Structures are given as C-alpha cells and as structure tokens.
Amino acid sequence: MSETQHFSFFLLPEFTHIAFSCALEPLRIANLVSGQSLYRWTLASADGRTATCSNGSVTLTEAGLEPTRHADRLFVISGVDVQSHTTAPVLNWLRRERASGTPLGAICSGAYVLAKAGFLDGVETAVHWAWHDLFTEEFPDVRLVRNVFVAKERIITASGGTAAADLMLHLIGKAHGADLATEVADQMVYNAVREGSAAQRVSIQSRHGMRNEHLKRAIAIMEASIEAPDSPSLIADELGISTRQLERLFARYLNSTPKHYFMEMRLNRAQNLLVQTEQSVTEIAMACGFQSTSHFSKVYRSHFGRSPLVQRAKIG
C-alpha cells in the first residue's frame, strides 16, 4: 500500500466553493478508484469550527490555528474580500508553519495571503486573473504568471476554479502515475485536463475567432504600457504598419478602435484597483495612465455610470 499523504486545507471566510471542491474531490476519488487510502485531509479555519464560503454555505472544520503536525502540504483557500480576512493571527500562524517546515500552497486568492506574509517574493505564482492588477501594485516582486497552476516552485499555486482540479490531478499523477490521474479525471467527467502552462483566460484568438499577429502584438503592447499609454500611431510604428491599417484591424476583429479598446483596458484595470486595493483615487489614476484625477474621474463616470469614489463606496 502506498503511504498516505496528508493535505491540510485552511479556509478563509468567503472562500470560493468551486475551488475548494475541485481541490478536495480528486483526492477522495483517488482513494475510491485505487482502493487505497492514498490521501487524507484536514479542514481548518481561523476559529477551528466553521468556514462560510462566498455562496453562503457553511463548512465544518476540525482544526484552528494550531500546528498542523507536519502535513505534507498546507493549502490556503480564499475568495472575495481576502484583504479583510488576512489577519495578523492568520499571518503569524502561517509564518510558524513555514518555519516548522510545512510545505505551503495556495488556491485562488489564497496567494494573496502568502504574498502578504512575504513568502512569494521572487516566486513564480498563479493567482486568479482578476487579482493580477492588485498584485502588480501591491506585490511587485512576485513573479506573476497567467498559468492555471504552478507546481514546480517550493510554494505551489492554482489560479482558482477548476484550476484546482488540474493541480490536484497533476499531483496525483506525479505521486501515483498518469493512469490513476486519468481514471480520476474520467470519474469526474473531466476530459479537458490542463497542464500548468495552460492560460487562465480564453485567448484573444478564441474569443474573437482571429489569429492576426499584428492585432495580438498591438494588444500585448497596450497591456505592457498601461501606466504610460502609447498612442495608436506609436503602436502602429512599433508594428511596422500604418495607423490606418491598425484601425482597420481593430474594426474588423474587435468592432472597436485602438483608442477606445485601450481606454476600456485602462478603465477595467482602474475598477479592479478601486475594488481590491486601498490606493487613493489619485494613485489609481496615475497607475492607469491618467495625468489628472479630474480627467480620470470624468472618463470613469462616463464609462461606468458612477464616479470612482461612488464605485468604491458601493463595494464597501
């Protein structure tokens, strides 16, 4: 019989239920189809009794902020409003666990907690794409990737949702062979298992049914220059095409103009930062390429129908 691995799952309030289920169920199914106790798990929360997820379901937990007794891996799973749930007692507990040698992992926004503890500087990290803007601003030393999971680092991470299943199937395959991982995936009716290098978001090509290299490069240039936006003419020059040709590409494939598409990209980032960070409106305006707060507020209100301050108040 193979040695049983012990995984501990620490659930923060408002954790994402789909990510938790996708992390736990492959382990249960691996035990079922193998006929062996390959995995056991412990559910933990800050109070040691319950954890309420973002859909309102309550999960009973059996452990609190006491030592995990050297679990093979301690995963932090969280979801929305992770900042307010990343408390000093939780961070201190995680630091003690790390110091005692417990291997760590994070699923969904759980990476935020580990980054806040200072564990992810220089570490290649997968976190849900919606948190990328916050990480860029708050944790610039974290090596963000757009992969569904990262399993090659000392701290392993999954971006959230079904990516947790991809990570667990990878770990099952690594420990017990690809055949078992495939059988577990079959039991889950999960026939689109992804490697860690797979991208989280549907590509521009898939979303819009196009494969134009100039357009792909133009969007990449925009993403890289949000703080100091390049004009359409500069982007066209970098691509070696005319501004008119660039405009035709955006009209044909995206039903937009380069200027409008880039503005939407910058405003969407601004919305993420308003919702996820405590940066001032002025700081967010600068981070999104606006030279004045008043201009930013005017454009934001026109696009979203509310001012940046009202946006933040509604979320709060």
Buried (B, 14 or more C-beta within 10 A) or exposed (E): EEEEBBBBBBBBBBBBBBBBBBBBBBBEBBBEBBEBEBBBBBBBBBEBEBBBBBEEEEBEBEBBBEEBEEBBBBBBBBBBBBBEBBEEEBBEBBEBBBEEEBBBBBBBBBBBBBBBBEBBEEBBBBBBBBBBBBBBBBBEEBEBBBBBBBBEBEBBBBBBBBBBBBBBBBBBBEBBEEEBBBBBBEBBEBEEBBEBEBBBEEEBEEEBEBEBEBBBBBBEBBEEBBEEBBEBEEBBBEBEBEBEEBBEBBEEBBEBBBEEBBBEBBBBBBBBBBBBBEBEBEBBBBBBBBEEBEEBBEBBBEBBEEBBEBBBEEEE
